[in-house]
Amino acid sequence: MTSCPRVRVGSALSRSGLPDLDYSLNPYVGCRHGCLYCYAREYVRYGEVVDRWGSLVLVKENLVELLDREARKLKPGVVGISTITDPYQPVEVGEKLTRKSIEVLLKRGFAVSIQTKSTLVLRDLDLLTSRREAVDVGFTIITADPSTSSLLEPGAPRPAQRAEALRTISSTGVKTWLFYGPVIPGLNDSAESFRGVLELVGNCVELVFVDKLRITPRVRISLSSALENFEKISSTVRDRYWWSRVVNSFSEVCAKLGVRCVASIAEPLAGGGRVLNLSSFRGKRLLNVERSSQG
């Protein structure tokens, strides 16, 4: 059972630290999906939400009012919805904070880049298609295997449901993309696993972001209790040769399928070169929005 108390906040938009997002908007605090690998918990300032991750979601009751006021004053740019929560929490069905926020942003000339695991985004297709040129939608899918998804993403819709939603959105002409992350050694780091997800979504995406597992203190606690081989995973994920092999094998799969594959994390690769940060290609590059002075 998820508790959803209401809170009042002092601001709606925050400046994004990601190169191709000008602002971020998080309508809720916490996430019902309760993904064991989620490192967003490290950025939440409400201790109780962190401790009850997956069962406590705070509703920012004055968000839309603040957003409308801020959007009138700020320079329009790309807004990431969301960066430390899923914008389509189950409570969004009734609250409609995300929908109302998108309405405000599009009305004020902002573009929106949505990332979600929830099929509830389909409810807002009328709104998203009204400004196709200013919208992109990405779904996170880390596996085609429903049992693995149930273990690691207990509160999220199953992969097949997400893939179907992504195909539906793509069919309307809205730009869509796939986020394959985190990549976890021994679970979804094989070319076969990656190909399975790409085949699941079909030909509705031309762009795939790949991100590796980030082991924060709380991620370590949640994954170590669920995965018997966690210590081996922890050791492997620090091996840049492993990541190089993953990036290379995934790139080969993408090349064969005609998909653009962008790896994350600006860090050295074994043998030279660097992996590009995924944010360099989300938002503005997808929407062809002029870079703001911040960018």
C-alpha positions, 0 to 999 in steps of 0.5 A: 500500500502506497501512502501519498501525503501532500506537501507544499514546495517553494519552487517547481522548476530547477536548473538541470545539470544535464547539458541538453536539458535546461530545467528539470521538473519532478511533480512527485517525491519518491517513486511507487516503482520501487526499483532496487537499482534506482540511485535517485534515492541519493538525491531525495532530501526527505529521509522518510521517503528514502527509507520507504522507497516504493511505498511513500510518494509525496504529492506537490500540491502547489506545483502547478501554481508555482510552475505557471508563475515561474514559466512566465518569467524564465527563458523557455527551454527544454524541461526534463520530466522527470529526473528523480521520480517517474512523472506518471505515478499511480497517484497521477491518475487523480492528481494530474500534476504531470498533465497540468504541468505539461499543459503549462509548459507547452503553452509558455513555449517550453519543450518537454522531454519525458522519461517514464516506465508507466503506460499512464503516459498514453492518457496524455497523447492528445496533449503530446500530439498537439505539440509534436515538435516540442515533445519527446518520450522515452521509456526505460526497459532493462529486460524483456524477461518479466520475471527479472523485471518483477524482481528488480522493478516490483512496482513498474509495468511489465516490459511488454506493456511498456514496449506496447505503449512506446510503439503506440506513442511512436505511431502518433509521430511523437519522437520516442527513444529507449533507455536501456539501463542500468546494465547489470553484469550477468543479468542484462549485459549480453548482446542477446539480452539487449537485442531482445529488448530492441526486438520487443519494442520493434522499429519504433525507436531510432535512438537507444541510451545505454547506462551502466549500474551505479552502486550507491550505498542504498543501491548496494543494500537493496541489490545485495539482499535480492541478488546472491552474486551481488559482490561479483556484480559489484566487482565487475561493474568497476572493470572498464574492460567489461564496460568496453566490451558491453559498449562494443557488443551493443553497438554492433547490435544497433548497427545491424538493426539500424538503431543509433546507440549512445552509451552513457558515463563520461569515463575512459574506455579500455584501449582509449576513448571516452564514453559519451554522456547520454544527456548530450543527445536527449532533449535538445538534440532530439527536438532540434531546440536552439541551445539556451545561454546555459547550454 
